[in-house]
Amino acid sequence: MDEVIDRMNAYAISRLKSVGAKTIEGKSPVDFVGDLILKVMEGERDWATAECSFKEFLFGCLKSDISNYFRTLKVTRADELPEIPVDGISPNIDDRRNQVCELLKQEGADDDELMVFEYWMDGIFKPTDIANDLGVPVKEIYVIIKRLERRRGKIETQAINIV
């Protein structure tokens, strides 16, 4: 069981690192794992109804808890602080967005790829949401995303310098 808990802690740490944080509003990766174990012991998370191994159940619950926590943070963040200019230079997001679009165009990105990139820049990442908004099949969006991700790999270092 110790090995499973260690792996769960490692997973939670990597998820927090993926958003660039060690803790989120005072909640550390170990807190997510501890809370999950309490939920399982108290019966809030019921393994008896699950159709998988206990280890798979724990990891699935951990993934769900962390995702739900991130989702609630995004919804309740109405009081964000304004960006503070660094060295008197005001960050212009539109200019940076356009520069990255130009890099994509130089790599041969078509209009569909640029459209999906614009959705990403607006905070819309789910292919189903993009497809519904554009009125196209989700399968087409997945194909466009594949192409866009290949191009992203080619321009990544240049784009990081822009941002």
C-alpha positions as CSV (number, residue, x, y, z in Angstrom):
1,M,0.0,0.0,0.0
2,D,2.9,2.3,0.7
3,E,4.0,2.0,-2.9
4,V,0.6,2.9,-4.2
5,I,0.5,6.0,-1.9
6,D,3.9,7.0,-3.1
7,R,2.8,6.7,-6.7
8,M,-0.3,8.7,-5.9
9,N,1.8,11.4,-4.3
10,A,4.1,11.5,-7.4
11,Y,1.1,11.8,-9.7
12,A,-0.4,14.6,-7.6
13,I,3.0,16.4,-7.6
14,S,3.3,16.1,-11.4
15,R,-0.3,17.4,-11.9
16,L,0.5,20.5,-9.8
17,K,3.8,21.0,-11.6
18,S,1.8,20.9,-14.9
19,V,0.1,24.1,-13.9
20,G,3.3,25.6,-12.4
21,A,2.5,25.4,-8.7
22,K,3.8,23.5,-5.7
23,T,0.6,24.3,-3.8
24,I,-2.7,25.7,-4.9
25,E,-4.3,28.0,-2.3
26,G,-2.5,26.2,0.5
27,K,-3.4,22.6,-0.7
28,S,-0.4,20.5,-1.4
29,P,-0.2,17.2,-3.4
30,V,-0.1,15.2,-0.2
31,D,-3.3,16.8,0.9
32,F,-5.1,15.6,-2.2
33,V,-3.9,12.0,-1.5
34,G,-4.8,12.2,2.2
35,D,-8.2,13.6,1.5
36,L,-8.9,10.8,-1.0
37,I,-7.9,8.1,1.5
38,L,-10.3,9.6,4.0
39,K,-13.1,9.7,1.5
40,V,-12.5,6.0,0.7
41,M,-12.4,5.1,4.4
42,E,-15.5,7.1,5.2
43,G,-17.4,5.6,2.2
44,E,-17.8,8.9,0.3
45,R,-15.9,7.2,-2.5
46,D,-17.4,3.7,-2.8
47,W,-15.0,1.0,-4.2
48,A,-17.6,-1.7,-3.9
49,T,-19.5,-0.4,-6.9
50,A,-16.4,0.1,-9.0
51,E,-15.6,-2.4,-11.7
52,C,-11.8,-2.1,-11.5
53,S,-8.9,-2.9,-9.2
54,F,-8.5,-1.0,-6.0
55,K,-5.3,0.7,-7.3
56,E,-7.1,1.8,-10.5
57,F,-10.0,3.0,-8.4
58,L,-7.7,5.2,-6.2
59,F,-5.9,6.7,-9.2
60,G,-9.2,7.4,-11.0
61,C,-10.5,9.1,-7.9
62,L,-7.3,11.1,-7.4
63,K,-7.4,12.3,-11.0
64,S,-11.1,13.2,-10.6
65,D,-10.5,15.1,-7.3
66,I,-7.6,17.1,-8.7
67,S,-9.5,18.0,-11.9
68,N,-12.6,19.0,-10.0
69,Y,-10.5,21.2,-7.7
70,F,-8.9,23.0,-10.7
71,R,-12.3,23.4,-12.2
72,T,-13.8,25.0,-9.1
73,L,-10.8,27.4,-8.9
74,K,-11.4,28.6,-12.4
75,V,-15.1,29.2,-11.7
76,T,-14.6,31.1,-8.5
77,R,-11.7,33.4,-9.7
78,A,-13.6,36.5,-10.3
79,D,-11.3,38.8,-8.3
80,E,-8.1,38.2,-10.1
81,L,-5.4,40.9,-9.8
82,P,-4.5,42.9,-12.8
83,E,-1.2,42.3,-14.6
84,I,1.7,44.3,-13.2
85,P,4.1,45.7,-15.9
86,V,7.6,44.5,-15.6
87,D,10.3,47.2,-15.8
88,G,7.6,49.7,-17.1
89,I,6.8,47.5,-20.1
90,S,3.1,46.7,-20.3
91,P,2.5,43.1,-21.6
92,N,0.6,43.2,-24.8
93,I,-1.1,39.8,-25.2
94,D,-2.5,40.5,-28.6
95,D,0.9,41.3,-30.0
96,R,2.4,38.1,-28.6
97,R,-0.6,36.1,-29.9
98,N,-0.1,37.6,-33.3
99,Q,3.7,36.8,-33.2
100,V,3.0,33.2,-32.4
101,C,0.4,33.0,-35.2
102,E,3.0,34.3,-37.6
103,L,5.4,31.6,-36.5
104,L,2.7,29.0,-37.1
105,K,2.0,30.5,-40.6
106,Q,5.7,30.3,-41.4
107,E,5.6,26.6,-40.5
108,G,2.7,26.2,-43.0
109,A,-0.3,26.3,-40.6
110,D,-3.6,26.6,-42.5
111,D,-6.6,28.6,-41.5
112,D,-8.2,25.6,-39.6
113,E,-5.1,25.2,-37.5
114,L,-4.9,29.0,-36.8
115,M,-8.6,28.9,-35.8
116,V,-8.0,26.1,-33.3
117,F,-5.0,28.0,-31.9
118,E,-7.2,31.0,-31.4
119,Y,-9.7,28.9,-29.4
120,W,-6.8,27.7,-27.3
121,M,-5.7,31.3,-26.7
122,D,-9.2,32.1,-25.6
123,G,-9.1,29.3,-23.1
124,I,-11.2,26.8,-25.0
125,F,-9.3,23.5,-25.1
126,K,-11.9,20.7,-25.4
127,P,-12.3,19.5,-29.0
128,T,-16.0,18.9,-28.5
129,D,-16.5,22.5,-27.4
130,I,-14.6,23.8,-30.4
131,A,-16.5,21.5,-32.8
132,N,-19.8,22.5,-31.4
133,D,-19.0,26.2,-31.7
134,L,-17.8,25.8,-35.3
135,G,-20.5,23.3,-36.3
136,V,-18.1,20.6,-37.5
137,P,-17.6,17.0,-36.5
138,V,-15.3,16.5,-33.5
139,K,-13.2,14.1,-35.6
140,E,-12.1,17.0,-37.9
141,I,-11.0,19.0,-34.8
142,Y,-8.9,16.1,-33.6
143,V,-7.2,15.9,-37.0
144,I,-6.5,19.6,-36.9
145,I,-5.1,19.4,-33.4
146,K,-2.8,16.6,-34.5
147,R,-1.4,18.8,-37.3
148,L,-1.2,21.8,-35.0
149,E,0.7,19.9,-32.3
150,R,3.3,18.7,-34.8
151,R,3.8,22.3,-35.8
152,R,3.9,23.4,-32.2
153,G,6.9,21.2,-31.6
154,K,8.8,22.9,-34.4
155,I,8.2,26.5,-33.1
156,E,8.2,25.8,-29.4
157,T,11.5,27.4,-28.5
158,Q,10.8,30.5,-30.6
159,A,7.3,30.8,-29.0
160,I,8.7,30.5,-25.5
161,N,11.0,33.4,-26.2
162,I,8.0,35.5,-27.4
163,V,6.0,34.8,-24.3
